[in-house]
Amino acid sequence: MSGGSGRYTSLAASADGRRVVATLASPKGTLWRVPVSGARAEMSAARRIPLNTRSGSSPRFGTAHLLYVSSRPTGDSIWKLQGETASEVWSAPDARIVGAPAVARDGSRMAFSTRGTGRTSLWVANADGTDSRRLGASFELQGAPAWTPDGRAVTVAAVTDGIPRLVNLPLDGGSPRPLAREYSVDPTWSPDGELVVFSGPDIGTTFEVKARKPDGSPYPLPRLTLPRGARHLSFMPGGRSLVVLRDELRHKDLWLIDLTTGAEHRLSELAPDFTVRDFDVSPDGSEIVLEQVQQHSDIVLLEIPRR
């Protein structure tokens, strides 16, 4: 049985085994702009981005454009928003985007993971979707990828022995280079390229943020624990300050964490019913684009035929 682009969140069966009732969730994502200033951005400062697609999720900034993912029953596609014009740059039948697309520092290329027909694949392509090709097709991948600072490889979590661990996959097809030997997903490189931060495993309802140097050795951080569902991390341009989502499991706001001193600064104070699932910081640090998710559900009754 398939639920299209939604997912089943609860299930019950009748006593005679003839019927199954389920809750089918179909979340819808919308994108919003929030300015970054010395004061907290309140709900009145957020501006919705008009899109000509059914939904928008996983926003990532390029040099002069914004990439986002649009979902439909037949699969996911990647769209490029430049000014007020959005155009589809990549799609494949029955493909689902895992995590979010990553944009190279010069804005010329993107990398993204897909899941379809029982396998995951890492793709690299030009920013306009041309010249797409698989990279490291033999790996089982988890989470979103990130470009290395020199643009010669893509950092991604590859599952080995049941545990996702960060590796660098060279674009020239060379052997993958291990970066973290512990549980590590959703990497983000610092602007100076001297460290990569990543998420550790969920422990209850939280996970810890850790870091590595380019050679794979540990990089010391102030202890930083975030709530589940807030795995994406983003650096402010030109420094060691990290933007994160934190607070409650359902409702989260944006915070700025200085990785040198551990000082914290709250960037937003959004409405309690405004649920943020993902975000990204603009190249100049003047604004943040948020993905708001609205949960919609249907009750589905399934008749099971007699055998």
C-alpha positions as a Markdown table, in Angstrom:
| # | Residue | x | y | z |
|---|---|---|---|---|
| 1 | Met | 0.0 | 0.0 | 0.0 |
| 2 | Ser | 1.2 | 3.5 | -0.8 |
| 3 | Gly | 0.3 | 6.9 | 0.6 |
| 4 | Gly | 1.7 | 9.0 | -2.2 |
| 5 | Ser | 3.7 | 11.9 | -0.9 |
| 6 | Gly | 2.2 | 11.5 | 2.7 |
| 7 | Arg | 3.1 | 9.1 | 5.4 |
| 8 | Tyr | 1.1 | 6.9 | 7.8 |
| 9 | Thr | 1.4 | 8.1 | 11.4 |
| 10 | Ser | -1.0 | 5.8 | 13.2 |
| 11 | Leu | -2.7 | 2.4 | 12.5 |
| 12 | Ala | -5.4 | 0.2 | 14.0 |
| 13 | Ala | -7.1 | -2.9 | 12.8 |
| 14 | Ser | -10.7 | -4.3 | 13.3 |
| 15 | Ala | -11.2 | -7.4 | 15.4 |
| 16 | Asp | -12.1 | -9.5 | 12.4 |
| 17 | Gly | -9.0 | -8.4 | 10.4 |
| 18 | Arg | -11.1 | -7.1 | 7.5 |
| 19 | Arg | -10.4 | -3.4 | 7.9 |
| 20 | Val | -7.5 | -1.2 | 8.7 |
| 21 | Val | -7.9 | 2.5 | 9.7 |
| 22 | Ala | -4.9 | 4.8 | 9.5 |
| 23 | Thr | -3.9 | 8.5 | 9.8 |
| 24 | Leu | -2.3 | 9.7 | 6.6 |
| 25 | Ala | -0.2 | 12.9 | 7.2 |
| 26 | Ser | 0.4 | 15.2 | 4.2 |
| 27 | Pro | 2.6 | 18.1 | 5.5 |
| 28 | Lys | 2.8 | 21.2 | 3.3 |
| 29 | Gly | 5.8 | 23.5 | 3.3 |
| 30 | Thr | 5.9 | 27.2 | 2.7 |
| 31 | Leu | 9.0 | 29.5 | 2.6 |
| 32 | Trp | 9.4 | 32.8 | 4.5 |
| 33 | Arg | 12.0 | 35.5 | 4.7 |
| 34 | Val | 13.2 | 36.8 | 8.1 |
| 35 | Pro | 15.7 | 39.7 | 8.4 |
| 36 | Val | 18.7 | 39.4 | 10.6 |
| 37 | Ser | 19.5 | 42.4 | 12.8 |
| 38 | Gly | 20.5 | 43.2 | 16.3 |
| 39 | Ala | 16.9 | 42.8 | 17.6 |
| 40 | Arg | 14.8 | 39.6 | 17.6 |
| 41 | Ala | 12.8 | 39.1 | 14.5 |
| 42 | Glu | 9.1 | 38.8 | 15.5 |
| 43 | Met | 6.3 | 37.3 | 13.5 |
| 44 | Ser | 5.4 | 40.7 | 12.0 |
| 45 | Ala | 8.8 | 40.8 | 10.3 |
| 46 | Ala | 8.4 | 37.5 | 8.4 |
| 47 | Arg | 7.4 | 37.7 | 4.8 |
| 48 | Arg | 6.1 | 34.7 | 2.8 |
| 49 | Ile | 7.8 | 33.9 | -0.5 |
| 50 | Pro | 5.2 | 33.4 | -3.3 |
| 51 | Leu | 5.9 | 30.2 | -5.2 |
| 52 | Asn | 4.2 | 28.8 | -8.3 |
| 53 | Thr | 4.7 | 25.2 | -6.9 |
| 54 | Arg | 2.4 | 23.3 | -4.6 |
| 55 | Ser | 4.9 | 23.4 | -1.8 |
| 56 | Gly | 8.4 | 24.5 | -1.0 |
| 57 | Ser | 10.9 | 22.8 | 1.4 |
| 58 | Ser | 14.6 | 22.5 | 2.2 |
| 59 | Pro | 15.7 | 26.1 | 1.0 |
| 60 | Arg | 19.3 | 26.6 | 0.2 |
| 61 | Phe | 20.9 | 29.9 | -0.9 |
| 62 | Gly | 23.1 | 30.1 | -4.0 |
| 63 | Thr | 25.1 | 33.3 | -5.0 |
| 64 | Ala | 22.1 | 35.1 | -6.5 |
| 65 | His | 19.3 | 32.5 | -6.3 |
| 66 | Leu | 17.5 | 30.1 | -3.9 |
| 67 | Leu | 17.1 | 26.4 | -4.4 |
| 68 | Tyr | 14.2 | 24.5 | -2.9 |
| 69 | Val | 12.5 | 21.2 | -3.1 |
| 70 | Ser | 8.9 | 20.7 | -4.3 |
| 71 | Ser | 7.0 | 17.5 | -3.5 |
| 72 | Arg | 4.3 | 15.8 | -5.5 |
| 73 | Pro | 2.8 | 12.3 | -5.5 |
| 74 | Thr | 5.1 | 11.2 | -8.3 |
| 75 | Gly | 8.3 | 12.4 | -6.8 |
| 76 | Asp | 10.3 | 15.4 | -5.7 |
| 77 | Ser | 11.9 | 18.0 | -7.9 |
| 78 | Ile | 14.5 | 20.8 | -7.3 |
| 79 | Trp | 13.5 | 24.4 | -8.2 |
| 80 | Lys | 15.5 | 27.5 | -8.6 |
| 81 | Leu | 14.1 | 30.9 | -7.5 |
| 82 | Gln | 15.8 | 33.9 | -9.0 |
| 83 | Gly | 14.1 | 37.2 | -8.3 |
| 84 | Glu | 10.4 | 36.4 | -8.5 |
| 85 | Thr | 10.8 | 33.7 | -11.1 |
| 86 | Ala | 10.9 | 30.0 | -10.2 |
| 87 | Ser | 12.0 | 27.2 | -12.7 |
| 88 | Glu | 12.4 | 23.5 | -12.3 |
| 89 | Val | 16.0 | 22.5 | -12.7 |
| 90 | Trp | 16.0 | 18.7 | -11.8 |
| 91 | Ser | 13.5 | 15.9 | -11.4 |
| 92 | Ala | 13.3 | 12.1 | -11.9 |
| 93 | Pro | 10.4 | 9.7 | -11.8 |
| 94 | Asp | 9.7 | 8.3 | -8.3 |
| 95 | Ala | 12.7 | 10.1 | -6.8 |
| 96 | Arg | 12.6 | 11.5 | -3.3 |
| 97 | Ile | 15.2 | 14.1 | -2.2 |
| 98 | Val | 16.9 | 13.1 | 1.0 |
| 99 | Gly | 17.8 | 16.1 | 3.2 |
| 100 | Ala | 18.4 | 19.2 | 1.1 |
| 101 | Pro | 20.4 | 20.2 | -2.0 |
| 102 | Ala | 23.9 | 21.7 | -1.2 |
| 103 | Val | 25.2 | 24.6 | -3.2 |
| 104 | Ala | 29.0 | 24.9 | -3.9 |
| 105 | Arg | 30.6 | 28.1 | -2.6 |
| 106 | Asp | 31.0 | 29.6 | -6.0 |
| 107 | Gly | 27.3 | 28.9 | -6.8 |
| 108 | Ser | 28.1 | 27.0 | -10.0 |
| 109 | Arg | 27.1 | 23.4 | -8.8 |
| 110 | Met | 24.8 | 21.6 | -6.5 |
| 111 | Ala | 24.8 | 18.2 | -4.8 |
| 112 | Phe | 21.9 | 16.3 | -3.5 |
| 113 | Ser | 20.9 | 12.8 | -2.4 |
| 114 | Thr | 17.9 | 10.9 | -3.6 |
| 115 | Arg | 16.0 | 7.7 | -2.5 |
| 116 | Gly | 14.2 | 5.6 | -5.1 |
| 117 | Thr | 13.6 | 2.0 | -6.0 |
| 118 | Gly | 15.2 | 0.8 | -2.8 |
| 119 | Arg | 18.5 | 2.7 | -3.1 |
| 120 | Thr | 20.0 | 6.0 | -2.2 |
| 121 | Ser | 22.2 | 8.0 | -4.7 |
| 122 | Leu | 24.4 | 11.1 | -4.5 |
| 123 | Trp | 24.1 | 13.4 | -7.4 |
| 124 | Val | 26.2 | 16.4 | -8.6 |
| 125 | Ala | 25.0 | 18.9 | -11.2 |
| 126 | Asn | 25.4 | 22.4 | -12.5 |
| 127 | Ala | 23.2 | 25.0 | -10.7 |
| 128 | Asp | 20.8 | 24.9 | -13.7 |
| 129 | Gly | 20.4 | 21.1 | -13.4 |
| 130 | Thr | 22.6 | 20.3 | -16.5 |
| 131 | Asp | 25.4 | 17.7 | -16.5 |
| 132 | Ser | 24.0 | 15.7 | -13.6 |
| 133 | Arg | 25.7 | 12.5 | -12.6 |
| 134 | Arg | 25.8 | 10.0 | -9.8 |
| 135 | Leu | 28.7 | 10.1 | -7.4 |
| 136 | Gly | 29.6 | 7.1 | -5.1 |
| 137 | Ala | 26.6 | 5.1 | -6.3 |
| 138 | Ser | 27.6 | 2.1 | -4.1 |
| 139 | Phe | 27.0 | 3.8 | -0.8 |
| 140 | Glu | 23.9 | 3.9 | 1.4 |
| 141 | Leu | 23.5 | 7.5 | 2.3 |
| 142 | Gln | 21.8 | 9.4 | 5.1 |
| 143 | Gly | 21.0 | 13.1 | 5.6 |
| 144 | Ala | 22.1 | 16.1 | 3.5 |
| 145 | Pro | 25.4 | 16.5 | 1.8 |
| 146 | Ala | 27.8 | 19.5 | 1.9 |
| 147 | Trp | 30.6 | 20.7 | -0.4 |
| 148 | Thr | 34.1 | 20.7 | 0.9 |
| 149 | Pro | 35.7 | 24.2 | 1.0 |
| 150 | Asp | 37.8 | 23.5 | -2.1 |
| 151 | Gly | 34.9 | 22.3 | -4.1 |
| 152 | Arg | 36.7 | 19.1 | -5.1 |
| 153 | Ala | 34.6 | 16.7 | -3.0 |
| 154 | Val | 31.3 | 16.3 | -1.3 |
| 155 | Thr | 31.0 | 15.5 | 2.4 |
| 156 | Val | 28.1 | 13.1 | 3.2 |
| 157 | Ala | 27.1 | 10.5 | 5.7 |
| 158 | Ala | 27.7 | 6.9 | 4.4 |
| 159 | Val | 26.2 | 4.0 | 6.3 |
| 160 | Thr | 28.7 | 1.3 | 7.3 |
| 161 | Asp | 28.0 | -1.4 | 9.8 |
| 162 | Gly | 24.6 | 0.2 | 10.3 |
| 163 | Ile | 26.0 | 3.5 | 11.4 |
| 164 | Pro | 26.2 | 6.7 | 9.3 |
| 165 | Arg | 29.7 | 8.2 | 9.2 |
| 166 | Leu | 31.0 | 11.2 | 7.4 |
| 167 | Val | 33.2 | 10.7 | 4.3 |
| 168 | Asn | 34.5 | 13.0 | 1.6 |
| 169 | Leu | 33.6 | 11.7 | -1.9 |
| 170 | Pro | 36.0 | 13.2 | -4.5 |
| 171 | Leu | 34.4 | 14.4 | -7.7 |
| 172 | Asp | 37.1 | 12.7 | -9.8 |
| 173 | Gly | 35.9 | 9.3 | -8.7 |
| 174 | Gly | 38.8 | 8.7 | -6.2 |
| 175 | Ser | 38.4 | 6.6 | -3.1 |
| 176 | Pro | 36.3 | 8.1 | -0.3 |
| 177 | Arg | 38.2 | 9.6 | 2.6 |
| 178 | Pro | 36.8 | 9.0 | 6.1 |
| 179 | Leu | 36.2 | 12.2 | 8.0 |
| 180 | Ala | 34.4 | 11.0 | 11.2 |
| 181 | Arg | 34.4 | 7.5 | 12.5 |
| 182 | Glu | 31.5 | 8.0 | 14.9 |
| 183 | Tyr | 27.8 | 8.5 | 14.3 |
| 184 | Ser | 27.7 | 11.7 | 12.2 |
| 185 | Val | 25.1 | 13.2 | 9.8 |
| 186 | Asp | 24.2 | 16.5 | 8.1 |
| 187 | Pro | 27.7 | 18.2 | 7.9 |
| 188 | Thr | 28.2 | 21.9 | 7.6 |
| 189 | Trp | 31.7 | 23.5 | 6.8 |
| 190 | Ser | 32.8 | 26.7 | 8.4 |
| 191 | Pro | 33.4 | 29.7 | 6.1 |
| 192 | Asp | 37.2 | 29.4 | 6.6 |
| 193 | Gly | 37.2 | 25.7 | 6.0 |
| 194 | Glu | 38.9 | 24.9 | 9.2 |
| 195 | Leu | 36.2 | 22.7 | 10.8 |
| 196 | Val | 33.0 | 20.8 | 9.9 |
| 197 | Val | 30.2 | 20.6 | 12.4 |
| 198 | Phe | 27.7 | 17.7 | 12.3 |
| 199 | Ser | 24.9 | 16.0 | 14.3 |
| 200 | Gly | 25.4 | 13.1 | 16.6 |
| 201 | Pro | 22.8 | 10.4 | 17.3 |
| 202 | Asp | 19.4 | 11.1 | 19.0 |
| 203 | Ile | 19.6 | 10.5 | 22.7 |
| 204 | Gly | 16.0 | 10.6 | 23.8 |
| 205 | Thr | 14.7 | 13.8 | 22.4 |
| 206 | Thr | 18.0 | 15.6 | 21.9 |
| 207 | Phe | 21.3 | 15.2 | 20.0 |
| 208 | Glu | 24.8 | 16.7 | 20.4 |
| 209 | Val | 26.6 | 18.9 | 17.9 |
| 210 | Lys | 30.3 | 17.9 | 17.3 |
| 211 | Ala | 33.1 | 19.1 | 15.0 |
| 212 | Arg | 36.1 | 17.8 | 13.1 |
| 213 | Lys | 39.1 | 19.4 | 11.5 |
| 214 | Pro | 39.7 | 18.7 | 7.8 |
| 215 | Asp | 42.2 | 15.9 | 8.7 |
| 216 | Gly | 39.4 | 14.2 | 10.8 |
| 217 | Ser | 40.8 | 15.0 | 14.2 |
| 218 | Pro | 38.4 | 16.4 | 16.8 |
| 219 | Tyr | 37.8 | 20.1 | 17.0 |
| 220 | Pro | 36.8 | 21.3 | 20.5 |
| 221 | Leu | 33.4 | 23.0 | 20.8 |
| 222 | Pro | 31.4 | 24.4 | 23.7 |
| 223 | Arg | 28.8 | 21.7 | 24.6 |
| 224 | Leu | 25.8 | 22.2 | 22.3 |
| 225 | Thr | 22.7 | 20.0 | 22.6 |
| 226 | Leu | 19.7 | 20.6 | 20.4 |
| 227 | Pro | 16.2 | 19.1 | 20.3 |
| 228 | Arg | 15.3 | 16.4 | 17.8 |
| 229 | Gly | 14.1 | 17.8 | 14.4 |
| 230 | Ala | 16.7 | 20.6 | 14.4 |
| 231 | Arg | 19.6 | 18.9 | 12.6 |
| 232 | His | 20.4 | 21.6 | 10.0 |
| 233 | Leu | 23.2 | 23.9 | 11.1 |
| 234 | Ser | 24.4 | 27.1 | 9.2 |
| 235 | Phe | 27.3 | 29.4 | 9.8 |
| 236 | Met | 27.0 | 33.1 | 9.6 |
| 237 | Pro | 29.4 | 34.5 | 6.9 |
| 238 | Gly | 33.0 | 35.2 | 7.8 |
| 239 | Gly | 33.1 | 33.9 | 11.4 |
| 240 | Arg | 32.6 | 31.0 | 13.9 |
| 241 | Ser | 29.0 | 31.8 | 14.8 |
| 242 | Leu | 26.5 | 29.0 | 14.2 |
| 243 | Val | 22.8 | 29.5 | 13.5 |
| 244 | Val | 20.6 | 26.7 | 14.9 |
| 245 | Leu | 17.0 | 25.9 | 15.7 |
| 246 | Arg | 16.3 | 25.3 | 19.4 |
| 247 | Asp | 13.7 | 25.5 | 22.1 |
| 248 | Glu | 10.8 | 23.0 | 22.1 |
| 249 | Leu | 10.3 | 19.8 | 20.1 |
| 250 | Arg | 7.3 | 21.2 | 18.1 |
| 251 | His | 8.1 | 25.0 | 18.2 |
| 252 | Lys | 11.6 | 26.2 | 17.6 |
| 253 | Asp | 13.2 | 29.6 | 17.1 |
| 254 | Leu | 16.5 | 30.7 | 15.6 |
| 255 | Trp | 19.6 | 31.1 | 17.8 |
| 256 | Leu | 23.1 | 32.3 | 17.2 |
| 257 | Ile | 25.9 | 30.4 | 19.0 |
| 258 | Asp | 29.4 | 31.7 | 19.2 |
| 259 | Leu | 31.6 | 28.5 | 18.9 |
| 260 | Thr | 34.6 | 30.2 | 20.4 |
| 261 | Thr | 33.0 | 31.7 | 23.6 |
| 262 | Gly | 29.8 | 29.7 | 23.8 |
| 263 | Ala | 27.8 | 33.0 | 23.9 |
| 264 | Glu | 24.2 | 32.7 | 22.7 |
| 265 | His | 21.8 | 35.2 | 21.1 |
| 266 | Arg | 18.2 | 34.6 | 20.2 |
| 267 | Leu | 17.5 | 35.7 | 16.6 |
| 268 | Ser | 13.7 | 35.2 | 16.3 |
| 269 | Glu | 10.5 | 35.1 | 18.3 |
| 270 | Leu | 8.0 | 33.5 | 16.0 |
| 271 | Ala | 4.3 | 32.6 | 16.7 |
| 272 | Pro | 3.7 | 29.5 | 18.8 |
| 273 | Asp | 1.9 | 27.8 | 15.9 |
| 274 | Phe | 4.6 | 28.6 | 13.4 |
| 275 | Thr | 6.5 | 25.3 | 13.0 |
| 276 | Val | 9.9 | 25.7 | 11.4 |
| 277 | Arg | 11.4 | 22.5 | 9.8 |
| 278 | Asp | 14.4 | 23.9 | 7.9 |
| 279 | Phe | 16.3 | 27.2 | 7.1 |
| 280 | Asp | 19.3 | 28.7 | 5.5 |
| 281 | Val | 21.3 | 31.9 | 5.9 |
| 282 | Ser | 21.9 | 34.3 | 2.9 |
| 283 | Pro | 25.5 | 34.7 | 1.7 |
| 284 | Asp | 25.7 | 38.2 | 3.2 |
| 285 | Gly | 24.1 | 37.2 | 6.5 |
| 286 | Ser | 21.3 | 39.8 | 6.1 |
| 287 | Glu | 18.3 | 37.4 | 6.1 |
| 288 | Ile | 17.3 | 33.8 | 6.8 |
| 289 | Val | 14.8 | 31.8 | 4.7 |
| 290 | Leu | 12.6 | 29.5 | 6.8 |
| 291 | Glu | 10.6 | 26.5 | 5.8 |
| 292 | Gln | 7.3 | 26.5 | 7.7 |
| 293 | Val | 5.5 | 23.1 | 7.7 |
| 294 | Gln | 1.7 | 22.8 | 8.2 |
| 295 | Gln | 0.5 | 19.4 | 9.2 |
| 296 | His | -2.5 | 18.1 | 7.3 |
| 297 | Ser | -4.0 | 14.7 | 8.0 |
| 298 | Asp | -6.7 | 12.4 | 6.7 |
| 299 | Ile | -8.3 | 9.3 | 8.2 |
| 300 | Val | -8.1 | 6.5 | 5.7 |
| 301 | Leu | -10.2 | 3.3 | 5.9 |
| 302 | Leu | -8.7 | 0.3 | 4.0 |
| 303 | Glu | -10.7 | -2.8 | 3.2 |
| 304 | Ile | -8.7 | -6.0 | 3.2 |
| 305 | Pro | -10.0 | -8.5 | 0.6 |
| 306 | Arg | -10.6 | -12.1 | 1.6 |
| 307 | Arg | -8.1 | -14.6 | 0.5 |
